[in-house]
Amino acid sequence: MATGRTHRPATRSRGIPEATVARLPLYLRALTALSERSVPTVSSEELAAAAGVNSAKLRKDFSYLGSYGTRGVGYDVEYLVYQISRELGLTQDWPIVMVGIGNLGAALANYGGFASRGFRVAALIDADPAMSGKTVAGMQVQHADDLEKIIDENGVSIGVIATPAGAAQQVCDRLVAAGVTSILNFAPTVLSVPDGVDVRKVDLSIELQILAFHEQRKAGESAIEAAEGAVGVEGPAAKVTKPTANDRKGPDGDVPAVMPA
Ligand SMILES: NC(=O)c1ccc[n+]([C@@H]2O[C@H](COP(=O)([O-])OP(=O)(O)OC[C@H]3O[C@@H](n4cnc5c(N)ncnc54)[C@H](O)[C@@H]3O)[C@@H](O)[C@H]2O)c1
């Protein structure tokens, strides 16, 4: 599919900014941990620290949900879990298909975290005939020839692609033609999709490259400090701005492990 776009406008139709939407899962993860410890209420500062977000930003984000907390008491943890889950669409079950059940696909299929967050793996699909019928994570792998039928029968709207990069666009096109409107792409390639289809990409090697960049800066900083120590006076090198912890944070004040698509 040659035409189409790969991103959405910054604000969703309901008026919640995309950056806020991207932080909601962080709040939910922190709130779920509090809920598991039976903590009844939480202040914006505590929750912001647990989620790795600035507290003023958190309060602004929650105002979009109509949640303002109670002065001196804070936010009701259970109610906030419900509110955010509802906003993210997690109060309903989302069947997903995974395409490409090799090393990564099998590891993802075995990950229990999808089901506990409302994502049911409806089918595992692979093009290799030798994989068909094999059991992975307790499910039989189905052949890619049946992709459209599987999506139709299971009412799937979210697809996960873990095929080699060269196959990803073709798989994406078939998923979209079959009715899938959200794709999580692990293949190292940019997918082109029509309007109305959301793509998120995950690339751990990009994350490592970003960490390598920071390591390089830190190494440069150490070299500057060593040179300063050796010379004993403030030379030109001392004017180099040293990176701070904030420099390494994302635009939202957090340190994303996985960059938004
Ligand atoms: N995003 C990340 O951080 C990350 C990490 C590791 C791997 N990857 C990428 O994930 C992909 C899978 O890696 P892997 O190590 O599991 O590879 P793999 O070779 O073990 O598995 C790929 C699977 O895809 C299947 N496949 C190929 N074409 C297909 C098609 N048209 N339809 C359905 N299935 C098809 C193959 O039969 C195979 O089982 C690669 O693109 C790799 O670069 C991404």
The ligand as an SDF file (V2000), in Angstrom:
LIG
                    3D

 44 48  0  0  0  0  0  0  0  0999 V2000
   11.2720   -4.5300   17.8440 N   0  0  0  0  0  0  0  0  0  0  0  0
   12.2510   -5.1350   18.4450 C   0  0  0  0  0  0  0  0  0  0  0  0
   12.7640   -4.6820   19.4370 O   0  0  0  0  0  0  0  0  0  0  0  0
   12.7170   -6.4250   17.8590 C   0  0  0  0  0  0  0  0  0  0  0  0
   13.4900   -7.3120   18.5890 C   0  0  0  0  0  0  0  0  0  0  0  0
   13.8390   -8.5200   17.9720 C   0  0  0  0  0  0  0  0  0  0  0  0
   13.4170   -8.7760   16.6770 C   0  0  0  0  0  0  0  0  0  0  0  0
   12.7040   -7.8510   16.0010 N   0  0  0  0  0  0  0  0  0  0  0  0
   12.1860   -8.0830   14.6450 C   0  0  0  0  0  0  0  0  0  0  0  0
   11.0890   -8.9740   14.7780 O   0  0  0  0  0  0  0  0  0  0  0  0
   10.9840   -9.7540   13.5980 C   0  0  0  0  0  0  0  0  0  0  0  0
   11.0090  -11.2190   13.9690 C   0  0  0  0  0  0  0  0  0  0  0  0
   12.2520  -11.5690   14.5390 O   0  0  0  0  0  0  0  0  0  0  0  0
   12.5170  -13.0870   14.9270 P   0  0  0  0  0  0  0  0  0  0  0  0
   13.8470  -13.1510   15.5370 O   0  0  0  0  0  0  0  0  0  0  0  0
   11.3520  -13.6380   15.6780 O   0  0  0  0  0  0  0  0  0  0  0  0
   12.5790  -13.7570   13.4610 O   0  0  0  0  0  0  0  0  0  0  0  0
   12.2590  -15.2520   13.0630 P   0  0  0  0  0  0  0  0  0  0  0  0
   12.8880  -15.4700   11.7520 O   0  0  0  0  0  0  0  0  0  0  0  0
   12.5940  -16.1720   14.2080 O   0  0  0  0  0  0  0  0  0  0  0  0
   10.6550  -15.2790   12.9000 O   0  0  0  0  0  0  0  0  0  0  0  0
    9.9680  -14.6660   11.8560 C   0  0  0  0  0  0  0  0  0  0  0  0
    8.7240  -15.5030   11.5870 C   0  0  0  0  0  0  0  0  0  0  0  0
    7.9020  -14.8110   10.6480 O   0  0  0  0  0  0  0  0  0  0  0  0
    7.3650  -15.7790    9.7650 C   0  0  0  0  0  0  0  0  0  0  0  0
    6.9540  -15.1130    8.5330 N   0  0  0  0  0  0  0  0  0  0  0  0
    7.7320  -14.6830    7.5040 C   0  0  0  0  0  0  0  0  0  0  0  0
    6.9620  -14.1140    6.5460 N   0  0  0  0  0  0  0  0  0  0  0  0
    5.6940  -14.1890    6.9790 C   0  0  0  0  0  0  0  0  0  0  0  0
    4.4470  -13.7790    6.4270 C   0  0  0  0  0  0  0  0  0  0  0  0
    4.3610  -13.1640    5.2460 N   0  0  0  0  0  0  0  0  0  0  0  0
    3.3260  -14.0200    7.1390 N   0  0  0  0  0  0  0  0  0  0  0  0
    3.3950  -14.6240    8.3380 C   0  0  0  0  0  0  0  0  0  0  0  0
    4.5350  -15.0490    8.9030 N   0  0  0  0  0  0  0  0  0  0  0  0
    5.6820  -14.8200    8.2310 C   0  0  0  0  0  0  0  0  0  0  0  0
    8.4820  -16.7850    9.5750 C   0  0  0  0  0  0  0  0  0  0  0  0
    7.9750  -18.0280    9.1080 O   0  0  0  0  0  0  0  0  0  0  0  0
    9.0430  -16.8760   10.9820 C   0  0  0  0  0  0  0  0  0  0  0  0
    8.4280  -17.8970   11.7490 O   0  0  0  0  0  0  0  0  0  0  0  0
   12.1520   -9.3120   12.7120 C   0  0  0  0  0  0  0  0  0  0  0  0
   11.6700   -8.3440   11.8150 O   0  0  0  0  0  0  0  0  0  0  0  0
   13.1270   -8.7270   13.6760 C   0  0  0  0  0  0  0  0  0  0  0  0
   13.9770   -7.7860   13.0710 O   0  0  0  0  0  0  0  0  0  0  0  0
   12.3260   -6.7000   16.5680 C   0  0  0  0  0  0  0  0  0  0  0  0
  1  2  1  0
  2  3  2  0
  2  4  1  0
  4  5  1  0
  4 44  2  0
  5  6  2  0
  6  7  1  0
  7  8  2  0
  8  9  1  0
  8 44  1  0
  9 10  1  0
  9 42  1  0
 10 11  1  0
 11 12  1  0
 11 40  1  0
 12 13  1  0
 13 14  1  0
 14 15  2  0
 14 16  1  0
 14 17  1  0
 17 18  1  0
 18 19  2  0
 18 20  1  0
 18 21  1  0
 21 22  1  0
 22 23  1  0
 23 24  1  0
 23 38  1  0
 24 25  1  0
 25 26  1  0
 25 36  1  0
 26 27  1  0
 26 35  1  0
 27 28  2  0
 28 29  1  0
 29 30  1  0
 29 35  2  0
 30 31  1  0
 30 32  2  0
 32 33  1  0
 33 34  2  0
 34 35  1  0
 36 37  1  0
 36 38  1  0
 38 39  1  0
 40 41  1  0
 40 42  1  0
 42 43  1  0
M  CHG  2   8   1  16  -1
M  END
$$$$
